[in-house]
Amino acid sequence: MRNKKILYIGNNLTKKTKYNSTLMVLSSLLRQEGFSLTVSSDKTNKILRLLDMCFSLLKNRNKVDYVLIDTFSTVNFYYALIISQLSRVFRLKYIPILHGGDLPHRLDKNPFFSDLIFKNSYKNIAPSNYLKSAFEEKGYKTMFIPNIVEIENYNFKLRESLVPKLFWVRAFKEIYNPTLAIKVLNVLKKEYPNAKLCMVGPFVDYSYDDCVKLVSELKLENSVEFTGVLLKENWHKKSEEFDIFINTTNFDNTPVSVMEAMALGLPVVSTNVGGIPFLIDDKIDGLLVSKSNAKEMANAIITILDNTYPNLAIKARKKVTNFSWENNKEKWFQILK
């Protein structure tokens, strides 16, 4: 059964970004199970990446049994559109894997293109029940398989005495609202003058410059650390110095960084946007707050510091064990049979 050949289309940029993407994790796990995989593309330029993806499909059209397509909600949506329609031309079974937190809006904005992709696919895979329900509301049959967390690689640290040291991991990009983290720190410092913030991630747009400017305006230079991109194992190690993980995004699906924080034992405070409420049960395994509300997020952090919710981290770790490969591989085997 597991000698099937798969072409996986997505952003294969791990060597350049240092981030172990969901594409890299899933393709590696499938290879270990005996599947043969070709992955595209590792080009950073978006035009070259699209051309490389198309060339990979043309080159492998007579060799593969399935085409997996990482599908996002912004410009990369059109990669999925083009690759899916090429797959149809060559009668290949293609499987969109839905990642974009704003994909429900894309379905409303581009119903014709959405129908072309998702009504003609072999399967649609949603890593969150948020996207599964949104797609099924539009009539697209969708199966839920979570993003895989290789739980055995995450050392759980139980933080018995919490201090206001905040950890943020994401790309510096407008939709992830990184300046909110700095505003939260500024509110928090009124009650906790020694509060600190570490921000880990690549500088994608002007958001990083906005953060640096805001830090200067608020005179927080001694309280905020920007690390840039760190290898996964390095930011995992760095996280041991911090006690609370904050997720400030305005749009989201099921962010892997939040799942990883839950696995590592960091209590999570997140905005309640997109698929986050499908991942975190408020006041049970994390805390949810309104987007763009620094005071509300700071107050939620204070309740954690006051030990109002002592079991958040333990329950969060228990939840993410459900996202292990061992618990989900049979679902992939059933699809790729």
C-alpha positions in Angstrom: 0.0 0.0 0.0 2.8 2.4 0.9 4.8 2.3 -2.3 2.6 5.2 -3.7 4.4 8.1 -5.4 3.4 11.6 -4.2 4.2 15.1 -5.5 4.0 17.6 -2.7 3.5 21.2 -3.8 4.2 23.9 -1.3 6.7 26.4 0.1 9.8 24.2 0.6 11.8 27.0 2.1 13.1 25.4 5.3 16.8 25.6 4.4 16.4 29.3 3.7 14.0 30.3 6.5 15.3 27.8 9.1 11.6 27.0 9.9 10.6 23.3 9.7 7.4 23.8 7.8 4.4 21.5 7.9 5.4 20.4 4.4 8.8 19.2 5.7 7.3 17.4 8.7 4.6 15.6 6.7 6.8 14.7 3.8 9.5 13.3 6.1 7.0 11.2 8.0 5.4 9.8 4.9 8.9 8.9 3.5 9.5 7.0 6.8 6.4 5.0 6.1 7.5 3.9 2.7 5.9 6.5 0.4 8.0 8.1 -2.4 7.9 11.9 -2.4 9.0 14.7 -4.6 8.7 18.1 -3.1 8.5 21.5 -4.8 9.4 24.4 -4.6 12.4 25.8 -2.8 12.5 29.0 -4.9 12.2 32.2 -2.9 11.1 34.4 -5.8 7.3 33.9 -6.2 7.3 33.8 -10.0 10.2 31.3 -10.1 8.5 29.2 -7.4 5.3 29.0 -9.4 7.2 28.1 -12.6 9.2 25.4 -10.7 6.0 24.0 -9.2 4.4 23.8 -12.7 7.6 22.2 -14.1 7.7 19.6 -11.3 4.1 18.6 -12.1 4.8 18.4 -15.8 7.9 16.4 -15.2 6.3 13.9 -12.8 2.8 13.7 -14.3 3.2 10.1 -15.5 5.0 9.0 -12.3 2.9 10.1 -9.4 -0.3 8.7 -7.8 -1.3 11.9 -5.8 -0.5 15.6 -5.8 -0.6 17.2 -2.3 -1.1 21.0 -2.5 -0.5 23.3 0.5 -3.3 25.9 0.1 -3.2 29.4 1.6 -5.6 32.4 1.5 -3.4 35.1 0.1 -1.3 35.2 -3.1 -0.4 31.5 -2.7 -4.0 30.7 -3.2 -3.3 31.1 -6.9 -0.5 28.6 -6.8 -3.1 26.1 -5.6 -5.5 27.2 -8.4 -3.0 26.7 -11.2 -1.5 23.4 -9.9 -5.0 22.0 -9.3 -6.1 22.8 -12.8 -3.0 21.4 -14.3 -3.6 18.2 -12.3 -7.1 18.1 -13.7 -5.7 18.4 -17.3 -3.5 15.3 -16.6 -6.2 13.5 -14.6 -4.1 13.4 -11.4 -5.7 13.0 -8.0 -4.9 16.2 -6.2 -5.4 16.9 -2.5 -5.5 20.5 -1.2 -4.2 20.8 2.4 -5.9 23.9 3.8 -3.7 26.3 5.8 -4.8 29.9 5.4 -6.6 31.3 8.3 -8.5 33.7 6.0 -9.5 31.0 3.5 -13.3 31.3 4.5 -13.1 34.9 3.3 -11.4 33.7 0.1 -14.3 31.3 -0.5 -16.7 34.2 -0.4 -14.5 36.5 -2.5 -13.7 34.0 -5.2 -16.5 31.4 -5.4 -15.7 30.5 -9.0 -12.0 29.8 -8.5 -12.9 28.0 -5.2 -15.3 25.7 -7.0 -12.6 24.9 -9.6 -10.2 23.8 -6.9 -12.2 22.3 -4.1 -15.1 20.7 -6.0 -12.8 18.8 -8.3 -10.3 17.6 -5.8 -9.8 14.0 -4.8 -10.0 15.0 -1.1 -9.8 18.3 0.8 -7.8 18.1 4.1 -8.3 20.7 6.9 -5.9 20.8 9.8 -8.5 22.4 11.9 -12.2 21.9 12.6 -12.6 25.6 12.0 -11.7 25.3 8.3 -13.5 21.9 8.0 -16.8 23.5 9.1 -16.2 26.6 6.9 -15.6 24.5 3.8 -18.5 22.2 4.5 -20.8 25.1 4.8 -19.9 26.0 1.2 -20.6 22.4 0.1 -16.9 21.2 -0.1 -16.4 17.8 1.4 -13.6 18.1 3.8 -11.7 15.7 6.1 -10.0 16.8 9.4 -6.4 15.7 9.9 -4.4 18.0 12.3 -1.0 19.4 11.6 1.4 16.9 13.1 3.3 17.6 16.3 6.2 15.2 16.8 5.4 15.2 20.5 8.4 13.0 21.4 10.7 15.9 20.3 9.2 18.4 22.8 10.5 18.5 26.3 7.7 19.6 28.6 8.8 22.0 31.3 6.3 22.5 34.1 6.6 26.1 35.3 5.7 26.1 39.0 6.5 29.7 39.7 5.6 32.1 36.9 7.2 35.5 36.2 6.2 38.0 33.5 8.6 36.9 30.9 6.7 36.7 27.5 7.6 34.7 24.5 6.3 35.4 20.9 7.1 33.2 17.9 5.8 34.2 14.4 6.8 36.0 11.2 6.9 39.8 11.6 3.9 40.4 9.3 1.0 42.7 9.5 -1.7 40.0 9.8 0.1 38.6 12.9 0.0 42.0 14.6 3.4 41.9 16.3 3.2 45.4 17.6 0.4 44.2 19.9 3.0 42.2 21.8 4.9 45.3 22.6 1.8 47.2 23.6 0.9 44.3 25.9 4.3 44.5 27.5 4.0 48.2 28.1 0.6 47.7 29.9 2.1 44.8 31.9 5.1 46.9 33.1 2.8 49.2 35.0 2.2 46.4 37.5 5.4 44.4 36.8 8.3 46.7 36.1 10.6 43.8 35.4 8.4 42.2 32.7 10.3 41.1 29.6 9.4 40.1 26.0 11.3 37.9 23.5 10.2 38.0 19.8 11.3 35.2 17.5 10.7 35.2 13.8 11.7 36.4 10.3 11.3 40.0 9.2 8.7 39.7 6.4 7.3 43.2 6.0 7.4 46.7 7.6 6.0 45.2 10.8 9.5 44.7 12.2 10.4 48.3 11.7 7.1 49.3 13.3 8.0 47.2 16.3 11.5 48.7 16.7 10.0 52.2 16.4 7.4 51.4 19.1 10.0 49.9 21.4 12.0 53.2 21.1 8.9 55.4 21.6 7.9 53.5 24.8 11.5 53.3 26.0 11.4 49.5 26.2 14.8 48.8 24.7 16.0 47.0 27.8 12.9 44.9 28.0 12.5 43.6 24.4 14.7 41.1 22.6 14.4 40.4 18.8 16.2 37.2 17.9 15.4 37.0 14.2 14.9 33.5 12.8 16.0 30.7 15.1 16.1 27.0 14.2 13.3 25.1 15.9 15.6 23.4 18.4 17.1 26.8 19.3 13.9 28.5 19.9 12.6 25.5 21.9 15.7 25.9 24.1 15.3 29.7 24.3 11.7 29.2 25.4 12.9 27.6 28.7 13.9 31.1 29.8 10.3 32.4 29.5 7.0 31.6 31.2 4.0 32.7 29.0 3.5 32.4 25.3 1.4 35.1 23.5 -0.2 34.9 20.1 -1.3 38.3 18.8 -2.6 37.5 15.3 -5.6 39.1 13.6 -6.2 36.1 11.3 -5.3 32.5 11.9 -6.0 28.8 11.3 -4.3 26.5 13.7 -0.8 27.9 14.1 1.9 25.3 14.6 3.9 27.7 16.9 1.0 27.8 19.3 0.7 24.0 19.3 4.4 23.8 19.9 4.2 26.2 22.9 1.4 24.0 24.3 3.7 21.0 23.9 6.6 22.7 25.6 4.6 23.7 28.7 4.2 27.4 28.0 0.8 28.7 29.1 -0.8 30.4 26.1 -2.7 33.6 25.8 -4.0 34.2 22.3 -6.4 36.3 20.3 -9.7 34.5 19.7 -9.6 34.8 15.9 -10.1 32.2 13.1 -9.4 28.7 14.1 -7.8 29.5 17.5 -11.0 28.8 19.5 -11.1 25.4 17.8 -7.6 24.7 19.2 -7.8 26.3 22.6 -10.6 25.9 25.1 -10.7 29.2 27.0 -9.7 29.0 30.7 -9.1 25.2 30.3 -5.9 24.8 28.2 -5.2 28.4 27.4 -6.7 31.9 27.5 -8.5 33.7 24.7 -8.9 37.5 24.3 -10.2 39.9 21.7 -7.9 40.9 18.9 -6.0 44.2 19.1 -6.8 44.7 22.8 -3.5 45.1 24.7 -5.2 45.7 28.0 -7.4 42.6 27.8 -4.3 40.5 26.9 -2.3 42.0 29.7 -5.1 41.3 32.2 -5.3 37.7 31.0 -1.5 37.3 31.6 -1.9 38.7 35.1 -4.5 36.0 35.9 -1.9 33.4 34.9 0.7 35.1 37.1 -1.8 35.1 39.9 -2.2 31.3 39.5 -5.9 31.6 38.7 -5.6 28.8 36.2 -2.9 26.5 37.6 -3.5 23.6 35.1 -3.5 25.3 31.8 -0.1 24.0 30.7 -0.7 20.4 31.8 -4.1 20.2 30.0 -2.6 21.9 26.9 0.2 19.3 26.7 -2.4 16.5 27.0 -4.4 18.0 24.2 -1.5 18.3 21.7 -0.6 14.6 22.2 -3.7 14.0 20.0 -1.8 15.6 17.2 1.0 13.1 17.1 1.9 11.1 14.0 1.0 7.8 15.8 -2.5 9.1 16.4 -3.1 10.4 12.8 -1.1 8.3 10.4 -3.9 5.9 9.7 -6.0 8.7 8.4 -3.3 9.5 5.8 -2.9 5.9 4.9 -6.6 5.6 4.2 -6.4 8.6 1.8 -3.2 7.6 0.1 -4.1 3.9 -0.4 
